[in-house]
Amino acid sequence: MEGVGRVVEVGAGVARTWMDRVVSVHNLSFGVWCEYIRVPLERACAVPMGVDPVQASMAWASPLTAHHLLHDFTRLHHGDWIVQNCANGAVGRCVAALAREMGIGTLNIVRRPEVKEEWQQLQLQQRTVVVLDEEVTSALHDAKGGDALTNGARRVMHQLTGDPLCDAAALSLNGIGGTSATTLAELIRDKGTHVSYGGLSQRPLSVSNALVIFRDIHFVGFYLPRVKTRGHKALMCKIFQLMSRGDNGLTIPE
C-alpha cells in the first residue's frame, strides 16, 4: 500500500506549495494502483529532488523494516558489528546502508559468488563486508566450539571481517529461516539477539540447544504491520534525504 504521485490539486487549508510536488503515500486502506487518488495530508511525504520516483515508490516497507531491525531490539553503538543473511534483498541492502550511517559494521552473507563480486564493487567502506554462505560455515567449523563460546564467535568474526578489533556481533538478522538461525546466532555475543523477519527457506527455525542454554541467545521476530505507524512519516522524510544524497548505497532492488 505504497506509491508515488504528483500533486495536481489541494484541499481547503492545504498550502498551495504542495502543488506539482512529487509525494510518496502510505498506509492507506485502499490500493494505489490508479491514475488519481485523494489522500490525507498526513499520509503524504514530499520526495526530494534527485530521488528516483521508482525508488521512492518502494521506499516505505524495506527502509522502515531496516530501521526497526537496527533500533528496536538492542542498543547498537558506533563501532559495533552486526551479521545478516539475505543481504542482497531489499531489506538487507537497506540494513547495510543505514548501518553505515550509524557507524555500524555489517557482515553480509550471500549465496552466489557473482553477488559477492557485485557487492565488493559497491562497498563504500571497509566495515561493509560480504561473504558467502560456505565461507561462514567453513570458518565456524574450523573454530571448533564456536557455537558454545563467545570466544569462538569473536575469532570467526575477526577472520571474516578482517577487523582485529571486531568483537562478536551485537545482533543477527535472518530473512531466510531454517538452519540459518544457528549459523547466524553462532556469530553473536552472549545474551545477544537474533531477529527473524522472513522465511524464504520455508522451513521451521532450527536452533542449537547450546546457543540457548550456554549463551542465552534471544530469538525474536519482527513483522512491520505490527509496528505502530506514529512517527513513520517523519522517519521516511529523513530516509528520502539519505536517498537523495546518492552516496550511501541506499537503493532498493527493482
N, C-alpha and C positions, 0 to 999 in steps of 0.2 A: 504494500500500500504506500509506495513512494514514487515520486515522479518529479519532473521539472517542466515548467511552462513560462510563458511571458505574460505579464500583467497587461490586459487590454482595457480594463475598467476597474474602478474602485468604488466602494460604497460610501455612504454618508459617514463622516467622521474619520475617514482614512486619508492620509496625506497624499496629495497628487504626485508627490515624488516617487511613489511606488509605480506609477505608470511606466510601462515599457521595460520594467526591470525583469530580469530572469530570476525566478524563485523556485525553490525546492519545497515540496509539500509532503506531509507525512501524517501517519496515524489517523487516516480518515476511515469512516465506517463504510465507505464505498470505494470502488476502484478508481484508478486514474487513467485507465486506458480509454481516453476520449479526447475530442478536439477542444472542448471547452468545459470548464469546471468552476464552480463557485466554492471558495474555501474561506474559513475564518482567518483573520489576520494572524492570530496566534499559532496557526498551523503552517505558516509560510515563512521561509527563511531566505533572505536575499543571497544569491550566488555571486561571488565577486568576479570581476573581470579576470580573465585568464584561466578560469576553471572550465574545463570541457563540460558542456551540458550533459553529455552521456555519462561522464564520471559522476557528476552531481546527482543524476537521476538514480544512481545506485548507492549513494553515499550514506544513507541512513542506517541500514542494517549492519553492514560489516564494520565500518569505523566505530559505531556505537558499541557493538559487541566487543571489539578490541579494547575500547576504553574501559568498559566494565570489567573485562578479564584482567586488565592491568591494575585496576584500582579497588576492586570490591572484595578481594579475598586475602590479601596480605599487604603489609606496608613495604613497598619497594623503595630502596634508597639508591641514590646515584652511585654507580659502580657495581650494583648487583647484576647477576645474570639470571635469565630465565631460559627454559627449554620448551620447544613446541614441535609437534609433528603437524602434518597437513600444512606445512609452511608456505606452500605455493598457492594455496587457496586464497580467496578474497580476505577472509578474517586473518589468516596467517600473515599476509603481506601488510595488512593494516597494523597488526600487533608489532611487527618488526619496525615499521615506520614510526609509530607512536612511542615505542620503547626508546628509539634513538633520541627523540625529543626529550625524554626523561633522563638520558644518560645511562640507560639500562642496556646491558649486553644481551644479545639473543643468540642461542644455539638453535638453528633452524634445520629440522630434519626433513629431507625429501626422499623420494623413491628412485628417481631416474637421473642418471649421470648428466643428460643434456639440460635438465632443470638446474642442477647444481652449477653447471657452467654458466647458464644464463644469470643466475643469482650472483655468481662471482664477478661478472662483468658489471653488475648494478650496485655492488657493495659501495656504500658511502663512507664507511669507516671500519676499522679493524674489529670492532665489537659487534659486527653483524656477521656471524659465522654460519656457513652452510655445509652440512654433512649428509651423507647417505645413510639410509637405514642400516645397511650391513656394516658400515664403519662404526656406528654406535654399538651394535650387537657384538662386534669383534672386540671393541675396547672394553665393554663390560665383562665379557668372558675372560679376557686377559687380566682384568683387575682381581679376579678370584675372590668373591665375597663382597663385591660392591653393593649387593642387594641388602646386606645386613649392617654395613658400617658407613657412617658418613665419610670416613677417610677414603673409602673406595669410590664414592661419588665424586669427591674432591679430585682424586687422581685422574679419573676419567674426564672430568670437565677440564682439568689442566691440559690433558692430552688433546682433546677435541677442539678446544678454543685457542690453544697456543698462548693463553694468558697465564703467566706464572702466579699472578695474584688472584686468579679466579677461585672462588670458593665453590662449594656445591650450589646448585641452582636454588634460588629462593622460591621458584614457582614453576610448575609444569602445566602446559595447556594441551589438551587432547581433543582433536577433531575426528579421530578415527575409531577409537574404542578397541574392544577385543584385548589381545595380549599386549598391545602397545602401552597399556596403562602401567604394567610392571616395568617395561623398558624406560618410560619417562620418569616414573617415580624413583627409580634407582639412581637418578642423577640429581635428586634434590636433597636438601639438608634435612636433618632430623626435625620432626614436627612441621615439616614443610607441607605445602598444599598442592594437590593435583586437581585440576579443574577439567571436567569433561563438558564440551559444548557441542559435540557432534558424534555421529556413529557411522561413519562411512563404511566400516568393515561389516556392518550389520551383524555383529557378533557381541555377545554379552561381555561386559567389562571383566577382565581377568586380572586378579591382583595377588601378588605374592604375600603369604602369611607373614613373612619376615618384615615386610615393609610396615605392616600394621602393628605387629607385636613388639618388635625390637626398635623400630624407628618412629613409631607414632605418626606416620604419614596420614594426612587428612585427605579423603577423597570426596569431592563435592561436584555438583553440576551447575550449569548455567543455561538459562533459556531467556532470550531477550524479551519476549512478550510478557514475562512475569515481572519485569522491572518497571517501576513507576516512571512515567514519561516526564514528570515535572523536571524542568531544567534541561531537557534534551535539546530544545531549540537553541538555547544559549551555547550549549556544547557543540552543536552542529555548526553554528556560526564560526566558532574557533577552528573546527576541523576544516571548514571551507577555506579559512585564511591559510591554514597549513598547506592545503592542496594548491592554493593559488601561487605559493612560492615556487613549487615545481622542483625543489632541490632536495627533497627528503624521501623520495620513493613512495609517497602516499598515493598510490594508484590502485584501482580495483580492476582485476581481470575481467574483460568483456566476454 
